[in-house]
Amino acid sequence: MEPGDAEIVRLIYEKYLEPEMRLTTVVRWLNDHGYRRISRGISCPFNRDFAARVLDNPFYCGKIVYFRRANRGKEEKDQREEITVRGKHEAIIPEEMWERAQAKRRQGAVRYEKDEPDRISMLSGLVKCPMCGAGLVMKKSKRVNRNRGGHYKSIHYYACRYYRKSEGRRCGFHHTYNQKNLDGAVMEILGQLTRTEEFQKAFAEAVGDSSSEEALEGQLKDLRRRLHSQEHLKYKLGGELDHLDVLSDGYDKAYDAVQEKIDAAYDRIEQLEAEIGKVRKKLAAVREGIHSSGQISRILDHFDCLYRKMTCAERRELCRQFIERIEVFPEEQEDGRILKSIAFRFPVFYDGETAPGDPKLPDEMVSFQLDCRKLPVTVPEAKATYAEIKMYVMEKAGLKVSSLYIAQIKRKYGVEMGENYNKPENPKARVPKCPKEKELAILDALKYFRMVPETEEYEEAEA
């Protein structure tokens, strides 16, 4: 280890053992004071994971522990017994400092109960940061209700992990995206994906239809001709190998040269046979009109029904099967649009015999990019806040409406609403009703923001 690296290790332990210091504050202190580490030849700031690895590694106090890494992530019954020995290397920190650091680590390892233990951020890692290109991760906001005690409902966001101070703030992109809105927008696009030009064109080119049968037959004929040519070359080279003079001085060199040509011919034959098998299956699928593209279409057409019955883990896995990356705008657009483009990849099996969970590789991978700017803005993206509805009503109708009136109209027309955290103390207290003039104006705003259908009509209040 370089002297400078050893000094950094000592500094991490010394700072961590100070009374008010925690892991994240140590990382922040190092970065704020200009310290850098070298990772793969590149100078970069310190992060929480690096500092944790340094504090948990007994190597720095002169010890070597066997099977420590191998046991990581395994259940206790599957772990091997760790063996600790004194290494021949010089210790960077005293053992007493190591023990104190471990005691503080154990003391700080408090596991909090999750509000939603089964919840999984569905698009985490798939949505990319507009600035650095890294995958966005979950960020949770949980505010204290100072009026009535307890907490407001937790709100989950997607945010760039490299903006966090614990990661050294390697990215300056601080904007966050509401998970519910972004997830809903992607799910809505998946539900209507089969009707997009990009989907139909990509599958027509990759899978083919009855019009491509002739082209596939021509491709199959060409592959068979090339295979016959390689088979003939293989037999010819075999004969040449048999007729080499064993007693000649250059026999070994000539033998190796011919054998190398034969091996190359075998490789080409194997590749051509695989291509012929693939084209045969593709041709049979086109002739029968049956292939997994139809199954994919049925899945996407009934996506809403499937989505409601899936667990969080199943939704996440499905997204990772079909989506490669999601690009978003750095800021919400005027029409509320967040999604910029989505790169899809769909596996296609021509024989249709692959069961779920089968590790068999697909016969074809259909990839294409969907430009979301060409599509109408989705309902979750267009969904407006109370402030935006008030502003729209004021601009269009010149009326001032309260949040109470908006909530009443949303509830009346079946718009999904969250829990009310500011209920009146007296449940029998008189609640003013929204006048018809303002109700019509709010209804028009809900239609504009696609929160209710365009065909929704005014309903007279029951007497």
Phi, psi and omega per residue, in radians:
M1 nan 2.415 3.128
E2 -1.188 2.610 3.136
P3 -0.977 -0.680 3.133
G4 -1.127 -0.666 3.114
D5 -1.153 -0.721 3.119
A6 -1.084 -0.656 3.123
E7 -1.137 -0.659 3.103
I8 -1.124 -0.723 3.128
V9 -1.066 -0.810 3.122
R10 -1.063 -0.719 -3.109
L11 -1.123 -0.694 3.123
I12 -1.083 -0.792 3.131
Y13 -1.151 -0.753 -3.112
E14 -1.109 -0.784 -3.128
K15 -1.173 -0.701 -3.108
Y16 -1.127 -0.574 -3.100
L17 -1.447 -0.052 3.018
E18 -1.206 2.535 -2.969
P19 -0.942 -0.779 -3.015
E20 -1.634 0.054 -3.052
M21 -1.608 2.444 3.017
R22 -2.140 3.135 -3.065
L23 -1.064 -0.834 -3.110
T24 -1.168 -0.602 3.134
T25 -1.256 -0.523 3.048
V26 -1.126 -0.792 3.128
V27 -1.081 -0.758 -3.141
R28 -1.114 -0.720 -3.139
W29 -1.097 -0.766 -3.140
L30 -1.071 -0.790 -3.110
N31 -1.222 -0.677 3.137
D32 -1.156 -0.468 -3.136
H33 -1.692 0.262 2.973
G34 1.447 0.179 3.101
Y35 -1.327 2.520 3.138
R36 -2.387 2.718 3.064
R37 -2.105 2.752 3.138
I38 -1.786 2.101 3.109
S39 -2.172 1.995 -3.118
R40 0.982 0.684 3.087
G41 1.415 0.089 -3.092
I42 -2.061 2.350 3.096
S43 -1.349 2.204 -3.120
C44 -2.525 2.808 -3.120
P45 -1.266 2.887 3.090
F46 -1.340 2.671 3.043
N47 -2.351 3.032 -3.043
R48 -1.120 -0.706 -3.120
D49 -1.083 -0.718 -3.138
F50 -1.124 -0.815 -3.130
A51 -1.097 -0.666 3.129
A52 -1.133 -0.706 3.120
R53 -1.119 -0.659 3.110
V54 -1.145 -0.778 -3.102
L55 -1.224 -0.459 -3.089
D56 -1.658 -0.019 -3.067
N57 -1.686 1.982 -3.126
P58 -1.256 -0.119 3.130
F59 -0.999 -0.605 -3.032
Y60 -1.283 -0.263 3.057
C61 -1.798 0.277 3.042
G62 1.625 0.190 -3.108
K63 -1.964 2.708 3.022
I64 -2.190 2.222 -3.133
V65 -1.986 2.052 3.115
Y66 -1.462 2.517 3.121
F67 1.248 0.183 3.130
R68 -1.156 -0.809 3.135
R69 -1.317 -0.625 -3.123
A70 -1.100 -0.550 -3.118
N71 -1.419 -0.228 -3.056
R72 -1.140 2.231 3.110
G73 1.510 -0.099 3.141
K74 -1.640 2.707 3.046
E75 -1.207 2.719 -3.045
E76 -1.010 -0.638 -3.109
K77 -1.220 -0.398 -3.117
D78 -1.662 -0.063 -3.082
Q79 -1.424 2.565 3.069
R80 -1.606 2.698 -3.118
E81 -1.202 2.218 -3.129
E82 -1.345 2.477 3.141
I83 -2.053 2.105 -3.130
T84 -1.855 2.222 3.123
V85 -2.284 2.771 3.081
R86 -1.439 2.135 -3.118
G87 -1.375 2.872 3.106
K88 -1.450 -0.220 -3.106
H89 -1.336 2.810 3.140
E90 -1.407 2.318 3.140
A91 -1.226 2.450 3.123
I92 -1.532 -0.623 3.125
I93 -2.189 2.665 3.087
P94 -1.204 2.679 -3.102
E95 -1.088 -0.574 3.141
E96 -1.110 -0.649 3.105
M97 -1.190 -0.682 3.099
W98 -1.059 -0.786 -3.119
E99 -1.128 -0.688 3.127
R100 -1.165 -0.660 3.100
A101 -1.127 -0.716 3.128
Q102 -1.157 -0.656 3.113
A103 -1.109 -0.719 3.126
K104 -1.201 -0.624 3.103
R105 -1.109 -0.753 -3.140
R106 -1.164 -0.663 -3.131
Q107 -1.163 -0.616 -3.122
G108 -1.508 -0.106 -3.103
A109 -1.439 1.179 3.136
V110 -1.606 2.195 3.130
R111 -1.694 2.051 -3.139
Y112 -1.570 2.563 3.085
E113 -1.286 2.347 -3.131
K114 -1.364 2.474 3.079
D115 -1.114 -0.731 -3.141
E116 -2.254 1.511 -3.029
P117 -1.065 -0.493 -3.118
D118 -1.575 -0.027 -3.060
R119 -1.312 2.389 3.117
I120 -2.306 2.371 3.070
S121 -1.283 1.892 -2.931
M122 -1.115 -0.706 -3.038
L123 -1.853 0.243 -3.127
S124 -1.046 2.223 -3.124
G125 1.587 -0.485 3.122
L126 -1.422 -0.648 3.080
V127 -1.345 2.244 -3.038
K128 -1.805 2.532 3.107
C129 -1.176 2.245 3.138
P130 -1.118 -0.329 -3.081
M131 -1.683 -0.917 -3.050
C132 -1.847 -0.212 3.111
G133 1.450 -0.004 3.120
A134 -1.315 2.784 3.117
G135 -1.241 2.408 3.098
L136 -1.379 2.543 -3.112
V137 -2.124 2.988 -3.076
M138 -1.284 2.448 3.010
K139 -2.352 2.310 -3.064
K140 -1.973 2.418 3.067
S141 -2.001 2.107 -3.136
K142 -2.313 1.784 -3.050
R143 -1.701 2.568 3.110
V144 -1.400 2.340 3.057
N145 -1.497 1.723 -3.048
R146 -1.304 -0.316 -3.124
N147 -1.402 -0.778 -3.025
R148 -2.106 0.094 3.137
G149 1.413 2.957 -3.115
G150 1.312 -2.700 -3.109
H151 -2.268 2.673 2.955
Y152 -1.274 2.968 3.114
K153 -1.087 2.357 3.127
S154 -1.163 2.405 3.099
I155 -2.034 2.279 -3.107
H156 -1.842 2.453 -3.113
Y157 -2.258 2.880 2.904
Y158 -1.829 2.299 -3.122
A159 -2.502 2.702 3.129
C160 -1.227 2.192 -3.111
R161 -1.156 -0.465 -3.092
Y162 -1.440 -0.018 3.012
Y163 -1.475 -0.343 -3.117
R164 -1.153 2.489 -3.135
K165 -1.154 -0.501 3.112
S166 -1.187 -0.279 3.083
E167 -1.786 0.178 3.115
G168 1.475 0.092 -3.117
R169 0.798 1.068 -3.139
R170 -1.417 -0.162 -3.137
C171 -2.262 2.471 -3.100
G172 -1.666 0.155 -3.091
F173 -1.475 1.908 -3.039
H174 -1.788 -0.086 -3.084
H175 -1.203 2.548 3.108
T176 -2.124 2.744 -3.122
Y177 -2.132 2.260 3.123
N178 -1.094 2.159 -3.076
Q179 -1.083 -0.755 -3.087
K180 -1.059 -0.749 -3.136
N181 -1.200 -0.766 -3.093
L182 -1.211 -0.760 3.094
D183 -1.061 -0.778 -3.137
G184 -1.098 -0.672 3.129
A185 -1.130 -0.764 3.133
V186 -1.146 -0.713 3.131
M187 -1.130 -0.655 3.108
E188 -1.135 -0.698 3.118
I189 -1.171 -0.695 3.093
L190 -1.051 -0.651 -3.128
G191 -1.168 -0.438 -3.137
Q192 -1.978 0.258 -3.042
L193 -1.118 -0.666 -3.070
T194 -1.127 -0.300 -3.132
R195 -1.618 -0.024 -3.138
T196 -1.464 2.633 -3.135
E197 -1.122 -0.661 -3.111
E198 -1.094 -0.759 3.133
F199 -1.101 -0.856 -3.094
Q200 -1.117 -0.704 -3.139
K201 -1.182 -0.749 -3.112
A202 -1.106 -0.762 -3.129
F203 -1.278 -0.562 3.095
A204 -1.137 -0.681 -3.137
E205 -1.280 -0.697 -3.052
A206 -1.440 -0.841 -3.057
V207 -1.542 -0.704 3.125
G208 1.541 2.994 3.061
D209 -2.485 -2.885 -3.074
S210 -1.075 -0.498 -3.132
S211 -1.230 -0.340 -3.122
S212 -1.674 0.055 -3.121
E213 -1.061 -0.743 -3.125
E214 -1.111 -0.718 -3.139
A215 -1.137 -0.691 3.118
L216 -1.164 -0.662 3.089
E217 -1.117 -0.696 3.081
G218 -1.141 -0.679 3.101
Q219 -1.132 -0.690 3.124
L220 -1.151 -0.712 3.125
K221 -1.108 -0.725 3.132
D222 -1.145 -0.709 3.120
L223 -1.131 -0.692 3.105
R224 -1.138 -0.667 3.096
R225 -1.103 -0.759 3.122
R226 -1.161 -0.637 3.096
L227 -1.132 -0.736 3.109
H228 -1.074 -0.684 3.137
S229 -1.115 -0.721 3.139
Q230 -1.227 -0.643 3.076
E231 -1.088 -0.759 3.114
H232 -1.085 -0.739 3.121
L233 -1.104 -0.666 3.141
K234 -1.088 -0.820 3.127
Y235 -1.134 -0.648 3.124
K236 -1.128 -0.766 3.130
L237 -1.186 -0.600 3.079
G238 -1.086 -0.723 3.081
G239 -1.132 -0.678 3.119
E240 -1.115 -0.648 3.128
L241 -1.172 -0.679 -3.128
D242 -1.184 -0.460 -3.068
H243 -1.664 0.141 3.074
L244 -1.202 2.513 3.139
D245 -1.413 1.947 -3.091
V246 -1.128 -0.494 -3.058
L247 -1.530 -0.113 -3.107
S248 -1.280 2.735 -3.095
D249 -1.178 -0.613 -3.084
G250 -1.670 0.427 -3.061
Y251 -1.100 -0.820 -3.081
D252 -1.077 -0.743 -3.123
K253 -1.170 -0.758 3.135
A254 -1.155 -0.673 3.141
Y255 -1.096 -0.800 3.138
D256 -1.091 -0.675 -3.125
A257 -1.147 -0.777 -3.138
V258 -1.197 -0.703 -3.140
Q259 -1.110 -0.624 3.104
E260 -1.119 -0.679 3.093
K261 -1.164 -0.669 3.128
I262 -1.146 -0.753 3.118
D263 -1.064 -0.711 3.118
A264 -1.129 -0.667 3.115
A265 -1.132 -0.715 3.101
Y266 -1.086 -0.706 3.111
D267 -1.084 -0.755 3.133
R268 -1.164 -0.664 3.113
I269 -1.098 -0.768 3.135
E270 -1.083 -0.724 3.131
Q271 -1.152 -0.726 -3.140
L272 -1.175 -0.679 3.108
E273 -1.113 -0.661 3.094
A274 -1.142 -0.731 3.128
E275 -1.151 -0.682 3.118
I276 -1.099 -0.764 3.105
G277 -1.062 -0.703 3.137
K278 -1.150 -0.772 -3.138
V279 -1.164 -0.653 3.101
R280 -1.041 -0.810 3.140
K281 -1.133 -0.682 3.127
K282 -1.144 -0.719 3.133
L283 -1.151 -0.722 3.115
A284 -1.110 -0.683 3.130
A285 -1.133 -0.690 3.127
V286 -1.168 -0.725 -3.131
R287 -1.143 -0.677 -3.111
E288 -1.498 -0.298 -3.105
G289 1.248 0.360 -3.118
I290 -2.160 2.118 3.028
H291 -2.777 2.958 -2.999
S292 -1.230 -0.172 3.061
S293 -1.105 -0.586 3.076
G294 -1.146 -0.661 3.102
Q295 -1.141 -0.723 3.118
I296 -1.103 -0.732 3.126
S297 -1.079 -0.739 3.133
R298 -1.131 -0.675 3.100
I299 -1.066 -0.804 -3.082
L300 -1.245 -0.645 -3.140
D301 -1.153 -0.520 3.130
H302 -1.913 0.538 -3.023
F303 -1.127 -0.650 -3.115
D304 -1.027 -0.777 -3.129
C305 -1.158 -0.742 3.133
L306 -1.129 -0.737 -3.065
Y307 -1.055 -0.719 -3.100
R308 -1.155 -0.483 -3.094
K309 -1.604 -0.139 -3.086
M310 -1.462 2.641 2.962
T311 -1.405 2.948 3.125
C312 -1.038 -0.723 -3.130
A313 -1.137 -0.675 3.131
E314 -1.188 -0.671 3.095
R315 -1.105 -0.760 3.138
R316 -1.091 -0.762 -3.124
E317 -1.136 -0.698 3.122
L318 -1.090 -0.750 3.120
C319 -1.084 -0.680 3.141
R320 -1.263 -0.368 3.073
Q321 -1.309 -0.639 -2.992
F322 -1.835 -0.412 -3.022
I323 -1.953 2.319 3.108
E324 -1.654 -0.794 3.111
R325 -2.804 2.711 3.134
I326 -2.225 2.164 3.098
E327 -1.760 2.384 -3.128
V328 -2.165 2.786 3.070
F329 -1.321 2.559 3.116
P330 -1.069 -0.569 3.108
E331 -2.347 2.661 3.100
E332 -1.073 2.328 -3.122
Q333 -1.332 3.008 -3.078
E334 -1.042 -0.637 -3.135
D335 -1.502 0.133 3.134
G336 1.563 -0.005 -3.074
R337 -1.127 2.366 3.090
I338 -1.983 -0.776 -3.052
L339 -1.305 2.327 3.101
K340 -1.763 -0.889 3.111
S341 -2.787 2.753 3.087
I342 -2.306 2.230 3.079
A343 -1.675 2.085 -3.110
F344 -1.828 2.706 3.006
R345 -2.557 2.108 -3.090
F346 -2.064 2.192 3.075
P347 -1.345 2.432 -3.138
V348 -2.171 2.254 3.081
F349 -2.040 2.090 -3.046
Y350 -1.354 -0.484 -3.106
D351 -1.491 -0.283 3.077
G352 1.173 0.308 -3.070
E353 -1.775 0.053 -3.084
T354 -1.479 2.164 3.140
A355 -1.515 2.771 3.089
P356 -0.995 2.356 -3.136
G357 1.549 -0.117 3.130
D358 -1.226 2.224 -3.092
P359 -1.325 0.028 -3.104
K360 -1.004 2.401 -3.140
L361 -1.298 2.544 3.139
P362 -1.213 2.691 3.081
D363 -1.278 -0.484 -3.108
E364 -2.597 2.511 3.046
M365 -2.054 1.931 -3.106
V366 -1.568 2.024 -3.104
S367 -2.110 2.415 3.066
F368 -2.794 2.825 3.138
Q369 -2.000 2.271 -3.137
L370 -1.761 2.120 3.090
D371 -1.466 1.832 -3.065
C372 -1.211 -0.269 3.137
R373 -1.221 -0.360 3.125
K374 -1.446 -0.229 -3.110
L375 -1.653 2.717 3.032
P376 -1.090 2.609 3.131
V377 -1.078 2.399 -3.095
T378 -1.284 2.828 -3.136
V379 -1.082 -0.809 3.126
P380 -1.079 -0.569 3.118
E381 -1.267 -0.684 -3.096
A382 -1.330 -0.306 -3.087
K383 -0.972 2.188 -3.014
A384 -1.758 2.739 3.036
T385 -1.427 2.948 3.110
Y386 -1.053 -0.667 -3.132
A387 -1.128 -0.693 3.141
E388 -1.204 -0.648 3.089
I389 -1.136 -0.760 3.113
K390 -1.043 -0.754 -3.124
M391 -1.130 -0.725 -3.134
Y392 -1.117 -0.785 -3.135
V393 -1.092 -0.702 3.129
M394 -1.132 -0.742 -3.116
E395 -1.236 -0.700 -3.050
K396 -1.503 -0.718 -3.044
A397 -1.958 -0.180 -3.124
G398 1.203 0.441 -3.121
L399 -1.965 2.547 3.080
K400 -1.776 2.079 -3.104
V401 -2.063 2.636 -3.134
S402 -1.653 2.868 3.075
S403 -1.091 -0.572 3.121
L404 -1.080 -0.795 3.135
Y405 -1.107 -0.732 3.140
I406 -1.084 -0.764 -3.141
A407 -1.088 -0.693 3.129
Q408 -1.096 -0.756 -3.107
I409 -1.251 -0.662 3.091
K410 -1.086 -0.749 3.139
R411 -1.174 -0.649 -3.112
K412 -1.120 -0.656 -3.076
Y413 -1.772 0.298 2.974
G414 1.346 0.412 3.093
V415 -1.368 2.327 -3.121
E416 -1.097 2.323 -3.112
M417 -2.316 2.639 3.100
G418 -1.442 -3.121 -3.134
E419 -1.270 2.476 3.099
N420 -1.495 2.054 -3.101
Y421 -1.697 -0.007 -3.116
N422 -2.149 0.958 3.137
K423 -1.294 2.593 3.116
P424 -1.171 2.577 -3.135
E425 -1.153 -0.613 3.109
N426 -1.748 1.897 -3.094
P427 -1.145 -0.301 3.141
K428 -1.616 0.078 -3.132
A429 -1.102 2.529 -3.113
R430 -1.205 2.286 3.131
V431 -1.968 2.106 -3.131
P432 -1.133 2.528 3.133
K433 -1.715 2.552 -3.113
C434 -1.240 2.235 3.092
P435 -1.146 2.755 -3.090
K436 -1.061 -0.738 -3.112
E437 -1.023 -0.773 -3.140
K438 -1.298 -0.557 3.096
E439 -1.096 -0.751 3.118
L440 -1.096 -0.688 3.136
A441 -1.173 -0.719 3.119
I442 -1.185 -0.685 3.109
L443 -1.082 -0.694 3.085
D444 -1.092 -0.673 3.105
A445 -1.166 -0.705 3.117
L446 -1.114 -0.633 3.074
K447 -1.179 -0.715 -3.137
Y448 -1.076 -0.708 -3.132
F449 -1.551 0.191 3.047
R450 1.039 0.550 3.107
M451 -1.541 -0.320 2.981
V452 -2.361 2.747 -3.141
P453 -1.101 2.682 3.114
E454 -1.101 -0.451 -3.096
T455 -1.475 -0.034 -3.112
E456 -1.102 2.291 -3.127
E457 -1.964 2.777 -3.133
Y458 -1.120 2.371 3.115
E459 -1.964 2.237 3.103
E460 -1.192 2.402 3.103
A461 -1.214 2.458 3.129
E462 -1.231 2.442 -3.095
A463 -1.262 nan nan
